[in-house]
Amino acid sequence: MSTMDININDINIENLTNYELIDIREEDEIKNWPSLKSSRHIPFSEFPYNINEFNKNDSYLLFCARCGRSHAMAEALIKKGYKALSINNGIASLNAYLKKLNS
């Protein structure tokens, strides 16, 4: 695991609000497993054309289906001076984390 990848369970709920959740899955993936209402959708295939949607003053938690694309996008954003982390195991771990918080 690199420094740009994070286990979602390592973020406490108070710190979670310091990040903007970005779903980078493609449209066809979201049809099978809808995105979270609290996240913004920016497809990986549109990166770097959508770089202007990011702000260097904000911190981002990126997720995809598993972690590969979110890792690559976090790495690219970090190289450009943005604050970004990739959630290990993607949307499944994020959904499990949120379900645990709400139970």
C-alpha positions as CSV (number, residue, x, y, z in Angstrom):
1,M,0.0,0.0,0.0
2,S,1.4,3.4,-0.9
3,T,0.9,6.7,1.0
4,M,-1.8,7.7,-1.4
5,D,-3.9,4.7,-0.6
6,I,-6.0,4.5,2.5
7,N,-8.1,2.0,4.3
8,I,-11.4,3.7,4.9
9,N,-11.5,2.3,8.4
10,D,-8.4,4.4,9.2
11,I,-10.5,7.6,8.8
12,N,-12.6,8.6,11.7
13,I,-16.0,10.1,11.0
14,E,-15.0,13.5,12.1
15,N,-12.2,13.6,9.6
16,L,-14.3,12.2,6.8
17,T,-16.0,15.6,6.5
18,N,-12.6,17.1,5.6
19,Y,-12.7,15.3,2.3
20,E,-14.8,15.5,-0.8
21,L,-15.8,12.0,-2.0
22,I,-15.2,11.5,-5.7
23,D,-16.6,8.5,-7.6
24,I,-14.4,8.0,-10.6
25,R,-16.2,4.9,-12.0
26,E,-17.7,5.0,-15.5
27,E,-21.4,5.5,-16.3
28,D,-22.0,1.8,-17.0
29,E,-20.5,0.8,-13.6
30,I,-22.8,3.2,-11.7
31,K,-25.8,1.5,-13.3
32,N,-24.9,-1.7,-11.5
33,W,-23.9,-0.2,-8.2
34,P,-25.3,3.4,-7.8
35,S,-23.0,6.1,-6.5
36,L,-23.3,7.5,-3.0
37,K,-25.5,10.6,-2.6
38,S,-22.6,12.3,-0.8
39,S,-20.1,11.9,-3.6
40,R,-19.5,13.7,-6.8
41,H,-19.1,11.7,-10.1
42,I,-16.1,12.5,-12.3
43,P,-15.4,9.5,-14.6
44,F,-11.8,8.3,-14.8
45,S,-12.0,8.3,-18.6
46,E,-12.5,12.0,-18.6
47,F,-9.3,12.7,-16.6
48,P,-7.3,14.9,-17.2
49,Y,-9.9,16.9,-19.1
50,N,-11.8,17.5,-15.9
51,I,-8.8,18.7,-13.8
52,N,-10.5,22.1,-13.5
53,E,-13.1,20.5,-11.3
54,F,-10.6,20.0,-8.6
55,N,-9.3,22.7,-6.2
56,K,-5.8,22.6,-4.7
57,N,-7.2,23.9,-1.4
58,D,-9.5,20.9,-1.0
59,S,-8.8,17.3,0.0
60,Y,-10.2,14.4,-2.0
61,L,-11.1,10.8,-1.3
62,L,-11.3,8.9,-4.6
63,F,-12.9,5.6,-5.2
64,C,-13.7,3.3,-8.1
65,A,-14.7,-0.4,-8.2
66,R,-11.6,-1.8,-6.5
67,C,-8.8,0.8,-6.2
68,G,-6.7,0.6,-9.4
69,R,-8.0,3.6,-11.2
70,S,-8.5,5.7,-8.1
71,H,-4.9,5.0,-7.2
72,A,-3.7,6.1,-10.6
73,M,-5.9,9.3,-10.5
74,A,-4.8,10.1,-6.9
75,E,-1.2,9.7,-8.0
76,A,-1.7,12.0,-11.0
77,L,-3.5,14.7,-8.9
78,I,-0.7,14.6,-6.2
79,K,1.9,15.1,-8.9
80,K,0.0,18.2,-9.9
81,G,-0.1,19.6,-6.4
82,Y,-3.6,18.4,-5.3
83,K,-4.4,16.6,-2.0
84,A,-5.9,13.2,-2.9
85,L,-6.2,9.7,-1.4
86,S,-7.5,6.5,-3.0
87,I,-9.8,4.3,-0.9
88,N,-8.5,0.7,-0.8
89,N,-11.0,-1.9,-2.1
90,G,-13.2,0.8,-3.7
91,I,-16.9,1.3,-3.3
92,A,-17.5,-2.0,-1.5
93,S,-15.3,-1.0,1.4
94,L,-16.7,2.5,1.5
95,N,-20.3,1.2,1.5
96,A,-19.4,-1.2,4.3
97,Y,-17.9,1.6,6.3
98,L,-20.9,3.9,5.9
99,K,-23.3,1.0,6.7
100,K,-21.3,0.4,9.9
101,L,-21.5,4.1,10.9
102,N,-25.3,4.1,10.4
103,S,-26.0,1.0,12.4
